[in-house]
Amino acid sequence: RIGVPAEAKVCFVSNATTQKRYDFGKYYGQGFDLIISAIQQTIEIMLAENTLQDSTIVRYCKHIGFFSDYLVIYQAAHKRELTLEDVTSTLIKNYIHHLKTHYPRSAKVYYTGVKSVLVAMQNKKWLARFEFPRNPFPNSNRKLKGQKAFSKAERQRVIYALKEDVNAIIEKNEPLGGYELTLCLLAIAARSGMNTTPLLEMTVDSIKDHPLKDNRKLLVLYKRRGNSTL
């Protein structure tokens, strides 16, 4: 049942940030309580399902803050209490325009977090189905410069150093320390090209038998998926 919850704070058990809770209370009482209530309950369900990292959900909560700021404007224009029926493709298009105007460098990030939560609400049938704009931020990736990759020579030097350390680790019989485990993780990352999160969540049974070759093993990792797509 959608309603204003008695507790407006959401707690995070474990995440990569220093934030342990998020207070939705500051968004209530501004003319769109039902929308914020549904969003808060969706966040709580995401945490309970444990399919996303807490740090990802923390970012979603922060992005909801920008959405709430726009809802204040939208509510003032309509001069009435907003409900879930007001969350439509029209509102989303207006919100995208608002983000592009006020936060041109971060608009896509703020929008994607909100969209993930709204799609989750649609999946729970709390929100009517509507089409989100396709590619509302074209060429946005070209505006951001990523970290410069290692040159071939730099990469070879890193691999050589890792090889020396890993060979020394293989010769050891005692338990490995944090530094040595980090070296192993870097070696696996360099060899596999996997993203950071699947590597950090790797378990002791991630190595499986190869279905075809007896002298080979498979490294099985899992990548988490968000709710930004239908």
Disulfide bonds with the S-S distance in Angstrom:
none
